[in-house]
Amino acid sequence: MKEAFIKLHLSVLIAGGTGIFGRLITLNEGLLVWYRMLLAGVLFYIVLFLLKKLRKLPARDALRIASVGLLLAVHWLFFYGSIKASNVSIGVVCLSLMSFFTALFDPVINRHWVSASEILFSLVGVAGIVLIFHFDTRYRAGILMGVVSSALASLFTICNKKVASGYPSGTTLLYEMGGGFAGLTCMLPVYLYFFPVPTILPSATDFGYLLLFASVCTVLLYILQIQVLKKISAFTFNLTYNLEPIYSIILAMIIFREAKDLNFSFYTGLGLIFLSVVMQTGRVVWQAKKNQLKP
């Protein structure tokens, strides 16, 4: 069990590092995501092939999963666009609004009642974002893209749960990477027309970062998560992943010294966002205990 918890926190640390690579890689967000999905898709295929876990899906299901992969790709576009327009801390903090958008979207998509407590707790996080939004006009474009990224991430999580049920997670991820890559390949000429770049080929340094990005922050992360979930409950897993934004911000402060660019308003807004996460976590814990006590 101790080894499982070590792997769990290692996976959270790796997940927190995804934003760091977004800042290290000099390619624009469109090419960054395109290369990430290409390399991750190839690596996933090799891993599944070696493990003899490749599985062909019916065309209809494959298309549905691939379309969700395109949604993931667009979420990444806005997420890394947010980081490049501001910094890692801003991009990661905005992603904390996922719970707010989930509280809005999930009842509509899955047709159930809106939870008043979820909306209330999420509004505390929204207040934090509003406070951060006003602390420096330089970061407003990054914040807006981060908020859109958060909404898309929420939609991806909800849709992924609907289309992926009944299939191994490795197979689902492979088709999502393929769908995202194919969709981005069609979109990229238009994207590069409006956001031109000197070259579409990464430098040697960028290519090295991309390989690490795809192998460590995608393939290895997935393998660690699978191993951890065999030993630890999904509830504990999701609860621990609330630490991901903290890890990202700490890493950004150490590597890029972002602390000097952030002021009291940012930290106050960050505090409100984490208060929102704590309240929602407490609500989930209370409900879990309440359900256990039912006869």
Number of C-alpha atoms within 10 A of each C-alpha: 9 8 9 17 16 12 17 24 19 15 23 24 21 22 22 24 22 19 24 23 19 26 21 15 20 16 21 19 21 22 21 23 24 22 21 22 25 18 22 26 24 15 18 25 20 13 16 15 12 10 9 9 13 17 14 9 14 8 9 9 15 19 15 18 28 25 23 26 28 21 23 24 27 21 24 23 22 24 31 30 25 30 24 21 21 20 24 29 26 25 31 27 26 29 22 25 28 22 23 22 20 23 21 18 17 18 13 12 13 11 9 9 10 14 11 10 13 18 18 16 21 28 18 22 28 21 16 26 24 15 17 26 21 13 16 13 11 12 19 18 14 25 29 17 23 31 24 21 28 28 22 24 26 25 21 20 16 17 20 21 9 15 17 19 10 8 12 12 12 20 20 24 23 24 25 28 28 24 26 26 25 18 19 21 16 10 12 15 12 11 14 14 9 9 11 12 12 5 8 12 12 17 13 9 11 17 15 12 18 24 16 17 25 23 18 19 22 22 21 17 20 19 14 18 19 14 13 22 15 10 13 15 11 12 12 12 17 11 15 14 18 16 17 19 25 19 20 25 24 16 20 21 16 11 11 15 11 16 13 8 10 14 12 10 17 23 14 15 23 24 15 21 25 21 17 26 22 15 18 19 15 12 15 14 14 12 12 12 11 10 10 9 8 6 4
